[in-house]
């Protein structure tokens, strides 16, 4: 009987602790493939939620963030309103033109 009570209590705590998770921002992919013959690559970011989000993007090097990355991303910081979709552009060599 004691084991049943412990199991019931553990189950109740588990059910109470579980919450629904919903992503507010969707990213168009997990990787950006950069074609060396083109000047840029892009990745779409959309907000299907009912509230706006502030999106911050950056590129890190493989050496724990030390050194200069071979790409830049623009815009690095922007507001994404509800129902809106934007594209982040990735440029090679730090030049946008």
C-alpha positions in Angstrom: 0.0 0.0 0.0 2.9 2.3 0.8 4.5 1.6 -2.5 1.3 2.5 -4.3 1.0 5.8 -2.4 4.6 6.7 -3.3 4.0 5.8 -7.0 0.8 7.9 -7.0 2.6 10.8 -5.4 5.5 10.6 -7.9 3.1 10.4 -10.8 1.1 13.4 -9.6 4.3 15.5 -9.2 5.5 14.4 -12.6 2.1 15.4 -14.2 2.2 18.7 -12.4 5.8 19.4 -13.5 5.2 18.7 -17.1 4.2 21.8 -19.1 3.4 22.4 -22.7 6.2 24.0 -24.7 5.6 26.0 -27.9 8.3 27.6 -30.0 7.7 31.2 -30.8 10.3 31.5 -33.5 10.8 29.0 -36.4 14.1 28.8 -38.3 14.1 27.7 -41.9 16.9 25.2 -41.5 19.6 24.0 -39.2 22.5 24.8 -41.4 23.4 27.4 -44.0 25.2 26.0 -47.1 27.4 28.7 -48.6 28.0 28.3 -52.3 31.5 29.8 -53.0 30.4 31.1 -56.4 27.8 33.4 -54.9 28.3 36.5 -52.7 25.7 35.5 -50.0 23.5 32.8 -48.5 20.3 33.3 -46.5 18.2 31.7 -43.9 14.5 32.5 -43.1 13.2 33.2 -39.6 9.4 33.3 -39.0 7.3 34.2 -36.0 4.0 32.3 -35.9 3.3 33.4 -32.3 1.0 36.3 -31.3 3.7 38.4 -29.7 6.8 40.1 -31.1 10.3 38.7 -30.5 13.8 40.4 -30.5 16.1 38.2 -32.7 19.9 38.3 -32.3 22.1 36.5 -34.7 25.9 35.9 -34.7 28.6 33.7 -36.2 31.2 32.0 -34.0 34.5 30.6 -35.0 35.5 27.0 -34.3 38.2 28.2 -31.9 36.0 29.0 -28.9 35.0 32.3 -30.4 38.6 33.5 -30.7 39.7 35.1 -34.0 37.7 36.6 -36.8 34.9 34.7 -38.5 35.1 34.5 -42.3 31.4 35.6 -42.6 29.2 38.4 -41.4 25.4 38.2 -40.8 22.9 41.0 -41.4 20.8 42.2 -39.7 22.5 41.1 -36.4 19.6 42.4 -34.2 16.0 43.0 -35.2 12.4 42.8 -34.1 10.2 40.1 -35.6 6.5 40.9 -35.2 3.8 38.3 -35.0 3.1 36.6 -38.2 6.2 38.1 -39.8 9.0 36.4 -41.7 12.5 37.8 -42.4 15.7 36.5 -44.0 19.1 36.7 -42.5 21.8 37.2 -45.1 25.3 35.8 -44.6 28.1 37.5 -46.5 31.6 36.1 -47.2 34.8 38.0 -46.2 33.0 40.7 -44.2 32.0 42.6 -47.4 28.3 43.2 -48.2 28.9 44.5 -51.8 
